[in-house]
Amino acid sequence: MAANPFRFVAVITALLAAMPSAASPAACHAASGRETVALVELYTSEGCDSCPPADRWLSSAFAPGRTGAVAVAFHVDYWDRLGWKDRFASAAWTKRQYDSARAAHSDLVYTPQVLIQGRDFSDWRNGSRNAAALEELARVPARADIALDAAPEPGRIAVKLSAHVQVPADRKGARVFVAVTEDGLVSEVKAGENAGKRLVHDHVVRTLRDVAVDDGGDAAGTVTLALPAEAGRTATVVAFVQNVETGVVLQALALPLAQACSPLR
């Protein structure tokens, strides 16, 4: 029997609504909890005609501002040579996709590609499989703790972070990644495989930095994230702890930015 994508959206919405928000609406602070929050990565491109359905899926399945799962969209640049340049694409995001494949001892690099906790999840269209995977992760004790404080500056945002990796065996190769994502970014595509389409993107990664975890399992500091002039509808600071050698994500956290701590442009 074919999976019902609308049932998947309903299940995910109910699952996420039952969990506490990562931060109150007026907060510029967030801290992770005792359970694992899944990182869902979408590798996509405006030049790929099979990507818009995945973009819409990411938008509908993962409402901003909820725990349970943190969604990010990395726009890769290897489609840019085929007639349309995706202005959200970066060679750095392409490199991350390839690095993720190598860490998983895999050669799976394609668009649209979904990773959950650093591992390929090609069955993302299957509603019951998606819901089951995220529900299972939500019951797993967290392997890292993350706390974030955001402060706006002109054209950028300063993020004070602290993280701790609990188990010594997880610390080798662990890094904390901090990103700003934006929703409501729109393109009127004029050429390439999606010519004539109006594409709307959410959870788009605009900038990404990382900090090493020391031998004691700690990472701390202030990361300044510069932003392009074009603003989306809403911005979110996303942080996750990942072992870059294995690709495994230990914990993730989202801090939706209220007006008081949103970037000043």
Backbone bond lengths (Angstrom), bond angles and torsions (degrees), N, CA, C in turn:
res aa  C-N    CA-C-N  psi(-1)  N-CA   C-N-CA  omega(-1)  CA-C   N-CA-C  phi
1 M - - - 1.470 - - 1.518 109.02 -
2 A 1.303 117.01 133.13 1.463 120.59 -178.79 1.516 110.52 -69.05
3 A 1.350 115.03 143.11 1.468 119.81 178.70 1.515 110.32 -70.14
4 N 1.305 115.70 145.28 1.465 121.91 177.90 1.516 108.88 -96.61
5 P 1.355 118.57 107.95 1.457 119.82 -177.61 1.516 112.60 -62.63
6 F 1.335 118.32 -28.94 1.451 120.26 179.48 1.530 110.63 -69.77
7 R 1.326 116.62 -33.45 1.456 119.33 175.38 1.522 109.60 -65.35
8 F 1.326 117.15 -39.94 1.469 119.63 178.88 1.517 110.92 -59.96
9 V 1.333 117.24 -45.54 1.461 120.43 179.67 1.518 110.07 -60.30
10 A 1.329 116.75 -41.88 1.463 120.08 -179.78 1.520 110.97 -64.64
11 V 1.353 117.15 -41.88 1.464 120.48 -179.85 1.515 110.82 -64.41
12 I 1.336 116.93 -45.67 1.454 120.67 -179.40 1.527 110.47 -64.03
13 T 1.335 116.45 -42.55 1.465 119.70 179.36 1.516 110.74 -59.80
14 A 1.327 116.76 -43.57 1.460 120.00 179.61 1.515 111.36 -66.51
15 L 1.337 116.49 -41.67 1.462 120.79 179.65 1.515 111.42 -61.93
16 L 1.317 116.95 -46.68 1.455 120.41 -177.35 1.525 111.39 -71.99
17 A 1.326 117.11 -36.42 1.462 119.53 -179.76 1.518 111.45 -65.39
18 A 1.324 117.00 -26.35 1.457 120.03 -179.02 1.525 112.16 -77.92
19 M 1.324 117.82 -9.79 1.446 121.59 -177.59 1.513 109.77 -102.47
20 P 1.340 117.62 153.42 1.464 119.36 -179.47 1.500 111.46 -70.10
21 S 1.326 116.39 149.69 1.457 121.23 176.87 1.506 110.20 -68.11
22 A 1.349 117.81 149.30 1.456 122.48 -179.84 1.507 111.61 -65.72
23 A 1.310 118.27 -25.12 1.458 121.08 -179.24 1.516 108.12 -157.55
24 S 1.322 117.63 146.83 1.447 120.51 175.24 1.515 109.42 -67.68
25 P 1.343 119.07 157.64 1.464 121.11 -173.17 1.517 114.42 -56.46
26 A 1.345 117.71 -28.95 1.452 119.68 -176.38 1.525 112.34 -98.16
27 A 1.332 117.82 6.86 1.454 120.74 -171.84 1.516 112.70 -87.58
28 C 1.335 114.96 150.90 1.461 122.20 169.54 1.521 109.01 -116.47
29 H 1.318 116.61 22.83 1.464 122.88 -177.86 1.516 108.73 -136.27
30 A 1.327 115.95 145.74 1.460 121.32 173.23 1.520 108.92 -150.88
31 A 1.324 115.90 150.65 1.459 122.29 176.88 1.518 108.75 -139.88
32 S 1.316 115.68 143.84 1.459 120.13 -178.99 1.519 110.50 -75.35
33 G 1.322 115.54 163.36 1.448 121.94 -177.89 1.515 112.66 -105.33
34 R 1.313 115.06 -163.00 1.474 120.61 -174.23 1.521 112.98 -83.72
35 E 1.352 116.93 -18.48 1.464 119.67 -179.73 1.529 110.57 -101.22
36 T 1.310 114.75 158.92 1.461 120.53 179.17 1.522 110.86 -72.03
37 V 1.318 115.82 134.14 1.463 122.45 171.65 1.525 107.23 -106.27
38 A 1.314 116.75 125.67 1.459 121.12 -174.84 1.528 111.29 -75.99
39 L 1.328 116.12 142.38 1.458 122.43 170.23 1.521 108.13 -99.57
40 V 1.323 115.66 120.04 1.464 121.90 178.19 1.522 107.60 -108.88
41 E 1.336 116.84 115.41 1.466 122.40 -179.45 1.524 109.92 -107.77
42 L 1.315 115.71 130.80 1.458 121.06 172.27 1.520 108.65 -112.52
43 Y 1.324 116.47 126.38 1.469 122.25 173.13 1.522 107.10 -102.52
44 T 1.318 115.84 119.85 1.453 121.37 -167.26 1.516 110.13 -144.70
45 S 1.339 116.47 173.48 1.461 122.02 177.33 1.516 109.73 -159.84
46 E 1.326 115.47 143.77 1.466 119.83 174.64 1.522 111.78 -69.95
47 G 1.321 118.27 -15.35 1.457 121.39 179.33 1.512 114.08 -87.60
48 C 1.327 117.49 0.50 1.465 123.26 -174.64 1.525 109.19 -109.30
49 D 1.338 117.90 118.68 1.462 119.44 -174.48 1.522 113.83 -73.99
50 S 1.326 118.54 -12.65 1.462 120.29 175.45 1.522 112.50 -93.41
51 C 1.342 117.37 -0.11 1.459 120.68 -177.58 1.531 115.08 -83.45
52 P 1.338 120.64 -35.60 1.474 118.59 -178.57 1.526 115.19 -52.73
53 P 1.345 120.66 -40.06 1.468 117.82 176.35 1.521 113.00 -60.88
54 A 1.334 117.22 -36.29 1.463 120.11 178.30 1.522 110.90 -70.25
55 D 1.343 117.01 -36.90 1.461 120.16 175.66 1.527 110.34 -60.88
56 R 1.331 116.57 -44.55 1.464 120.18 179.92 1.529 110.96 -65.64
57 W 1.314 116.25 -39.01 1.474 120.40 177.28 1.522 110.86 -60.16
58 L 1.334 117.73 -45.66 1.460 120.77 -179.34 1.522 110.72 -61.40
59 S 1.339 116.01 -41.43 1.464 120.20 -179.68 1.523 112.02 -65.16
60 S 1.328 116.90 -43.63 1.461 120.27 -174.05 1.525 112.47 -79.53
61 A 1.316 117.22 -32.46 1.466 119.92 -174.29 1.518 113.52 -83.57
62 F 1.337 117.16 -25.61 1.461 120.12 -173.89 1.520 109.86 -125.71
63 A 1.314 114.83 87.87 1.459 120.26 179.80 1.520 109.77 -66.75
64 P 1.332 118.90 137.22 1.464 121.26 179.91 1.523 111.94 -61.34
65 G 1.319 114.90 148.27 1.446 120.57 171.61 1.516 116.64 87.79
66 R 1.347 117.27 10.33 1.450 119.62 179.70 1.518 110.39 -115.12
67 T 1.344 115.65 152.28 1.454 119.75 171.10 1.520 108.78 -88.44
68 G 1.321 116.87 -174.53 1.450 121.20 -176.73 1.507 110.86 98.06
69 A 1.313 117.23 -39.67 1.460 122.61 174.69 1.526 108.18 -158.41
70 V 1.304 115.60 144.27 1.462 122.57 175.78 1.526 106.99 -118.03
71 A 1.331 116.59 122.08 1.458 121.41 -176.80 1.527 110.89 -104.76
72 V 1.330 115.74 138.20 1.464 121.80 175.00 1.521 108.61 -137.57
73 A 1.332 115.97 145.82 1.468 121.58 178.29 1.516 109.05 -120.11
74 F 1.325 116.14 116.49 1.455 122.54 175.89 1.534 108.44 -100.02
75 H 1.331 116.63 117.83 1.463 120.94 177.09 1.529 108.69 -89.54
76 V 1.333 115.83 117.77 1.462 121.24 -177.81 1.526 110.36 -87.69
77 D 1.334 115.65 160.71 1.468 119.26 -172.87 1.519 114.57 -105.63
78 Y 1.342 119.74 2.48 1.462 118.67 -174.99 1.524 113.28 -78.30
79 W 1.341 117.64 -4.93 1.461 120.30 171.52 1.527 112.23 -90.93
80 D 1.322 117.49 -10.72 1.465 120.10 -172.26 1.532 113.37 -62.45
81 R 1.316 116.70 -26.35 1.471 119.72 -176.21 1.525 113.14 -77.71
82 L 1.338 117.26 -3.22 1.468 120.33 -173.43 1.520 113.43 -103.56
83 G 1.333 116.37 26.62 1.461 118.47 170.53 1.505 116.08 117.87
84 W 1.326 118.17 -18.13 1.459 120.36 179.53 1.520 109.40 -141.63
85 K 1.335 117.01 127.08 1.455 121.59 179.80 1.525 109.24 -94.40
86 D 1.297 116.29 116.51 1.465 123.05 178.15 1.524 107.78 -76.15
87 R 1.346 117.27 116.00 1.462 119.26 -175.68 1.530 113.18 -74.83
88 F 1.324 117.48 -8.02 1.458 121.02 175.89 1.528 112.10 -97.07
89 A 1.331 115.76 -1.45 1.460 120.41 -176.31 1.518 111.29 -82.66
90 S 1.322 115.33 154.97 1.459 122.04 178.81 1.516 109.93 -148.74
91 A 1.319 115.54 143.24 1.466 119.85 173.67 1.526 110.62 -62.78
92 A 1.334 117.05 -28.15 1.462 120.43 178.31 1.522 111.27 -65.73
93 W 1.339 116.95 -35.10 1.465 119.27 179.05 1.526 109.94 -73.41
94 T 1.327 116.99 -35.25 1.464 119.71 174.34 1.527 110.16 -61.70
95 K 1.323 116.45 -44.61 1.467 120.37 178.61 1.522 110.46 -61.05
96 R 1.334 117.18 -40.93 1.461 119.00 179.31 1.526 110.76 -61.88
97 Q 1.315 117.22 -40.03 1.461 119.49 178.99 1.529 110.91 -61.77
98 Y 1.322 116.31 -45.69 1.470 119.55 178.82 1.520 111.55 -66.11
99 D 1.325 117.61 -39.94 1.466 120.82 177.55 1.523 111.01 -62.00
100 S 1.331 116.64 -39.12 1.458 120.60 179.14 1.522 111.03 -63.94
101 A 1.323 116.22 -40.09 1.471 119.94 178.08 1.524 110.94 -64.09
102 R 1.340 116.60 -45.07 1.460 119.41 179.98 1.526 111.49 -63.51
103 A 1.331 117.45 -39.96 1.464 120.49 -179.62 1.526 111.06 -63.13
104 A 1.327 116.34 -31.27 1.463 121.36 179.34 1.524 112.27 -89.58
105 H 1.337 116.69 7.37 1.472 121.93 -177.47 1.525 110.66 55.03
106 S 1.331 114.46 46.70 1.453 121.05 -176.26 1.522 109.58 -131.94
107 D 1.321 116.46 159.07 1.465 121.14 173.25 1.524 110.90 -114.29
108 L 1.333 116.67 19.92 1.461 121.67 -178.66 1.523 110.20 -82.89
109 V 1.315 115.72 102.23 1.463 122.75 174.59 1.521 106.65 -135.06
110 Y 1.324 116.77 114.54 1.468 120.28 -176.05 1.526 107.86 -161.82
111 T 1.314 115.75 172.71 1.462 120.62 174.10 1.533 108.57 -130.54
112 P 1.336 117.26 143.22 1.455 125.07 -9.64 1.524 110.39 -77.05
113 Q 1.313 116.37 135.41 1.463 121.34 177.17 1.522 109.12 -118.22
114 V 1.330 115.51 134.63 1.458 121.80 177.01 1.526 108.84 -113.03
115 L 1.315 115.72 132.19 1.461 122.04 172.59 1.524 108.32 -116.32
116 I 1.313 116.53 137.81 1.466 122.10 170.36 1.516 107.09 -119.44
117 Q 1.336 115.63 122.46 1.462 121.90 -176.91 1.526 111.86 54.50
118 G 1.338 116.06 37.37 1.455 121.03 175.64 1.507 115.30 82.83
119 R 1.332 117.57 4.95 1.459 120.27 -177.69 1.532 110.39 -120.38
120 D 1.330 115.19 142.93 1.455 121.05 -179.47 1.517 111.10 -58.38
121 F 1.340 115.84 133.80 1.460 121.74 179.71 1.522 107.52 -131.14
122 S 1.311 115.81 79.07 1.455 121.22 -174.10 1.525 112.58 -72.24
123 D 1.333 116.67 -14.46 1.457 120.67 -176.55 1.526 112.13 -92.32
124 W 1.345 117.11 29.06 1.465 120.40 -175.71 1.522 113.03 -64.30
125 R 1.326 117.83 -21.57 1.469 120.30 178.01 1.525 112.24 -74.27
126 N 1.328 116.86 -15.89 1.460 121.77 -177.22 1.522 108.82 -86.49
127 G 1.326 116.67 105.91 1.458 120.82 -173.71 1.509 114.20 -58.04
128 S 1.317 118.23 -45.06 1.458 120.45 -176.41 1.523 111.23 -67.85
129 R 1.334 117.96 -37.82 1.465 120.78 178.25 1.515 110.76 -65.65
130 N 1.320 117.83 -42.00 1.461 121.46 178.67 1.515 111.22 -62.38
131 A 1.310 116.75 -49.65 1.454 120.83 -178.92 1.518 111.07 -60.14
132 A 1.327 116.50 -42.67 1.461 120.60 -178.79 1.528 111.09 -64.56
133 A 1.343 116.71 -41.95 1.462 120.21 -179.45 1.519 111.43 -62.39
134 L 1.326 117.81 -43.98 1.458 120.85 -178.29 1.531 111.65 -72.89
135 E 1.326 117.17 -36.80 1.460 119.56 176.83 1.525 110.92 -63.81
136 E 1.337 116.89 -39.55 1.464 120.44 178.90 1.527 110.90 -63.92
137 L 1.331 117.08 -44.18 1.461 120.72 179.58 1.523 111.38 -63.73
138 A 1.325 117.23 -36.12 1.458 121.19 -178.13 1.525 112.37 -65.52
139 R 1.327 117.13 -16.08 1.468 120.58 178.92 1.528 112.10 -96.06
140 V 1.333 118.14 -2.93 1.463 122.11 -176.00 1.527 109.75 -89.72
141 P 1.346 118.64 129.21 1.468 119.70 176.76 1.523 111.13 -58.71
142 A 1.323 116.02 141.22 1.469 121.19 -178.39 1.521 110.57 -65.99
143 R 1.331 115.66 144.81 1.461 121.44 177.66 1.524 111.88 -101.87
144 A 1.344 116.86 -1.12 1.467 121.48 177.42 1.518 108.54 -152.06
145 D 1.332 115.77 155.93 1.449 123.19 175.95 1.524 109.01 -116.59
146 I 1.338 116.53 141.60 1.467 121.63 -178.96 1.519 108.60 -135.51
147 A 1.343 116.73 139.44 1.462 121.95 171.55 1.522 108.30 -134.71
148 L 1.338 115.92 141.83 1.461 122.17 -176.51 1.527 110.63 -133.10
149 D 1.336 115.31 142.07 1.465 122.34 168.98 1.524 107.13 -131.38
150 A 1.331 116.10 129.25 1.463 121.12 -176.05 1.515 110.52 -112.17
151 A 1.355 115.99 138.05 1.461 121.63 177.57 1.527 108.50 -136.22
152 P 1.352 118.03 126.95 1.464 120.35 -177.71 1.515 112.14 -76.03
153 E 1.333 115.53 145.23 1.454 124.05 172.04 1.518 106.92 -137.76
154 P 1.325 119.39 159.09 1.469 120.13 -179.36 1.532 111.91 -57.84
155 G 1.322 116.16 119.45 1.454 121.77 176.68 1.508 115.62 74.64
156 R 1.317 117.44 6.20 1.455 119.68 -177.93 1.523 109.29 -161.92
157 I 1.316 114.71 175.88 1.459 119.97 176.96 1.521 108.30 -136.99
158 A 1.329 116.27 134.45 1.458 122.44 177.84 1.519 108.69 -95.69
159 V 1.315 116.07 126.33 1.463 121.27 -177.68 1.526 108.76 -118.96
160 K 1.309 115.21 115.91 1.469 120.68 174.20 1.519 107.18 -88.33
161 L 1.322 116.10 122.73 1.453 119.53 -175.85 1.518 111.12 -124.60
162 S 1.314 114.67 152.01 1.457 121.90 168.44 1.519 107.12 -142.28
163 A 1.312 115.42 143.31 1.463 120.06 179.94 1.519 109.05 -148.42
164 H 1.311 115.06 153.20 1.460 120.94 177.78 1.514 108.97 -141.26
165 V 1.325 115.69 127.39 1.462 122.25 174.72 1.516 107.08 -94.88
166 Q 1.309 116.17 121.46 1.454 120.65 -166.59 1.525 114.45 -74.60
167 V 1.317 116.93 -42.28 1.458 120.64 -173.06 1.526 109.67 -99.26
168 P 1.354 118.31 127.71 1.474 120.28 -179.00 1.526 114.10 -53.24
169 A 1.324 117.23 -34.72 1.465 119.93 -178.21 1.519 112.24 -65.60
170 D 1.333 118.09 -20.93 1.465 121.94 -179.45 1.525 113.10 -88.94
171 R 1.327 117.82 -7.81 1.461 119.80 -168.86 1.525 113.94 -80.85
172 K 1.317 118.61 -33.15 1.458 120.68 -179.27 1.529 109.77 -65.59
173 G 1.323 116.03 120.55 1.458 120.84 -179.93 1.507 114.76 87.46
174 A 1.342 117.45 1.40 1.464 119.77 -177.90 1.528 111.20 -82.33
175 R 1.328 115.79 139.89 1.451 122.56 175.73 1.522 108.72 -139.53
176 V 1.327 115.09 154.54 1.459 120.67 175.21 1.524 108.00 -103.44
177 F 1.311 117.49 124.05 1.457 123.47 178.36 1.523 108.54 -103.90
178 V 1.329 115.93 136.63 1.461 121.74 179.02 1.524 107.68 -127.65
179 A 1.315 116.32 129.88 1.462 121.80 -177.03 1.513 110.38 -134.25
180 V 1.323 115.32 159.96 1.461 121.95 164.62 1.518 107.16 -111.86
181 T 1.329 115.48 127.59 1.466 120.81 174.20 1.515 108.99 -114.09
182 E 1.327 115.84 155.17 1.465 120.55 178.85 1.522 110.14 -134.07
183 D 1.335 114.77 150.50 1.457 122.84 178.33 1.526 110.07 -110.26
184 G 1.322 115.38 164.72 1.460 121.01 172.59 1.509 115.00 70.17
185 L 1.315 118.15 29.00 1.469 122.35 176.76 1.527 108.66 -88.45
186 V 1.314 116.45 131.08 1.466 121.52 -170.13 1.523 110.66 -123.12
187 S 1.323 115.92 139.00 1.470 122.09 174.19 1.520 109.90 -130.73
188 E 1.316 114.99 136.01 1.467 121.83 168.88 1.526 106.36 -98.73
189 V 1.304 116.13 101.36 1.468 120.76 -171.92 1.523 109.83 -77.76
190 K 1.319 116.14 127.84 1.472 121.72 -174.30 1.522 113.80 -104.07
191 A 1.326 117.81 -14.09 1.467 119.77 -175.80 1.519 109.15 -151.89
192 G 1.335 115.69 177.11 1.451 120.67 178.86 1.519 112.79 78.32
193 E 1.324 116.38 -166.62 1.458 121.73 -173.76 1.524 113.53 -65.11
194 N 1.349 117.06 -24.58 1.461 120.48 -179.66 1.522 112.95 -105.64
195 A 1.320 116.94 23.38 1.464 120.86 -178.81 1.521 111.39 -54.73
196 G 1.345 115.05 133.08 1.450 121.16 179.17 1.515 114.77 88.36
197 K 1.325 117.55 -2.87 1.459 120.46 -178.59 1.533 110.75 -97.28
198 R 1.316 114.68 148.32 1.464 122.24 172.44 1.521 107.38 -102.49
199 L 1.322 116.46 114.76 1.455 121.45 -175.25 1.530 110.21 -107.13
200 V 1.316 115.28 133.38 1.468 121.62 177.30 1.520 108.07 -116.09
201 H 1.330 115.57 130.19 1.459 120.62 -174.98 1.525 111.30 -121.06
202 D 1.328 115.93 139.37 1.456 122.98 172.84 1.528 109.55 -123.48
203 H 1.329 115.31 160.59 1.467 122.78 177.28 1.536 112.46 62.41
204 V 1.315 117.06 26.37 1.470 120.91 -175.13 1.529 109.82 -75.41
205 V 1.318 116.89 126.06 1.461 121.53 177.65 1.525 108.56 -74.80
206 R 1.345 116.06 120.77 1.456 121.18 179.68 1.520 111.91 -98.52
207 T 1.324 116.92 -32.89 1.462 121.32 178.61 1.519 108.68 -155.33
208 L 1.339 116.22 151.82 1.467 121.70 -174.97 1.519 109.37 -146.46
209 R 1.324 116.29 131.88 1.461 122.58 175.43 1.522 108.46 -129.82
210 D 1.336 116.69 164.22 1.458 119.08 177.71 1.522 111.21 -142.76
211 V 1.325 114.76 154.33 1.463 123.94 -178.31 1.521 107.67 -131.99
212 A 1.333 116.59 136.63 1.463 121.04 -178.63 1.525 111.19 -74.49
213 V 1.323 115.66 150.21 1.452 123.16 172.64 1.524 107.60 -95.19
214 D 1.347 117.89 130.22 1.462 120.14 -176.52 1.525 110.96 -80.83
215 D 1.338 115.41 -179.91 1.466 120.27 -175.01 1.517 112.62 -64.08
216 G 1.338 116.60 -23.75 1.457 119.90 177.25 1.511 113.80 -84.86
217 G 1.330 116.34 0.49 1.461 121.06 178.14 1.503 114.69 88.66
218 D 1.353 117.11 13.39 1.458 120.20 -176.10 1.524 112.33 -111.17
219 A 1.319 114.58 150.00 1.464 122.55 171.75 1.518 107.12 -142.36
220 A 1.327 116.26 136.15 1.459 119.48 -179.15 1.520 108.54 -155.79
221 G 1.325 115.47 154.01 1.458 120.64 177.54 1.512 110.49 151.23
222 T 1.321 114.36 -179.47 1.459 121.15 177.34 1.513 108.82 -113.04
223 V 1.308 116.13 125.91 1.456 123.28 -179.70 1.522 108.06 -110.12
224 T 1.336 116.66 127.41 1.462 120.80 178.16 1.518 108.99 -100.35
225 L 1.327 116.03 123.89 1.452 122.37 -175.89 1.520 109.85 -111.41
226 A 1.324 116.24 109.23 1.463 120.67 177.91 1.515 109.92 -77.61
227 L 1.348 115.25 148.98 1.452 120.15 -178.31 1.522 110.77 -124.23
228 P 1.347 116.91 148.00 1.462 119.56 173.22 1.522 110.88 -68.13
229 A 1.312 116.12 163.96 1.469 120.22 -176.92 1.522 112.29 -65.19
230 E 1.325 117.49 -34.69 1.456 120.67 -179.58 1.516 110.84 -71.74
231 A 1.314 116.81 125.65 1.457 120.95 -177.67 1.515 110.85 -106.44
232 G 1.324 115.75 143.65 1.445 120.86 172.23 1.515 110.96 -85.39
233 R 1.320 115.62 -172.70 1.468 120.44 -177.96 1.521 110.84 -71.72
234 T 1.326 117.22 -44.05 1.457 122.49 178.65 1.515 109.05 -140.54
235 A 1.330 116.15 155.10 1.464 122.08 179.61 1.519 109.46 -122.35
236 T 1.328 115.58 148.98 1.459 122.55 179.12 1.518 108.78 -137.99
237 V 1.326 116.68 136.72 1.460 120.45 169.32 1.526 107.38 -89.66
238 V 1.307 115.71 128.09 1.462 122.26 179.32 1.524 108.36 -117.69
239 A 1.318 116.75 134.92 1.463 121.21 174.40 1.522 108.81 -130.90
240 F 1.314 115.77 143.80 1.463 119.23 174.89 1.522 109.56 -150.08
241 V 1.317 115.52 147.75 1.461 122.52 176.76 1.517 107.07 -101.26
242 Q 1.324 114.96 126.66 1.470 119.68 -176.40 1.515 110.03 -138.02
243 N 1.315 116.07 140.54 1.455 121.22 170.55 1.520 107.60 -83.25
244 V 1.339 117.05 110.40 1.461 119.86 -174.42 1.522 112.26 -73.15
245 E 1.328 117.51 -15.67 1.464 120.29 178.53 1.526 111.59 -80.22
246 T 1.328 116.80 -35.92 1.470 120.69 -179.66 1.526 112.86 -105.57
247 G 1.341 116.60 -17.42 1.459 121.10 -177.26 1.507 114.22 83.45
248 V 1.322 119.06 -5.28 1.462 122.48 -175.89 1.527 110.15 -72.30
249 V 1.330 116.03 133.04 1.467 122.57 177.61 1.523 108.21 -93.96
250 L 1.330 116.39 126.84 1.459 121.89 -175.95 1.528 112.97 -90.84
251 Q 1.333 117.10 -32.22 1.466 121.48 178.87 1.523 108.57 -167.36
252 A 1.329 115.42 154.70 1.464 121.09 178.17 1.519 108.89 -139.89
253 L 1.344 115.12 155.29 1.457 121.29 -176.89 1.521 109.06 -150.27
254 A 1.325 116.98 139.29 1.460 122.23 176.73 1.519 109.69 -120.50
255 L 1.326 116.44 136.63 1.470 123.37 175.58 1.520 108.64 -122.81
256 P 1.347 118.00 93.71 1.471 119.72 175.41 1.517 109.08 -63.37
257 L 1.318 116.38 133.79 1.461 120.54 -172.81 1.519 111.12 -88.98
258 A 1.312 115.66 114.39 1.455 121.21 172.65 1.527 108.66 -70.77
259 Q 1.314 116.29 167.36 1.476 120.46 -177.50 1.520 111.47 -56.76
260 A 1.328 117.52 -35.35 1.458 121.06 -176.51 1.527 113.15 -65.64
261 C 1.338 116.94 -24.17 1.460 118.91 -178.53 1.516 112.36 -124.27
262 S 1.317 117.67 17.17 1.468 120.92 177.12 1.523 110.31 -75.84
263 P 1.333 117.59 152.29 1.471 120.58 179.20 1.513 112.74 -59.05
264 L 1.326 117.06 143.45 1.469 122.42 176.49 1.520 108.21 -93.92
265 R 1.340 117.27 123.73 1.463 120.11 -176.01 1.527 109.48 -115.17
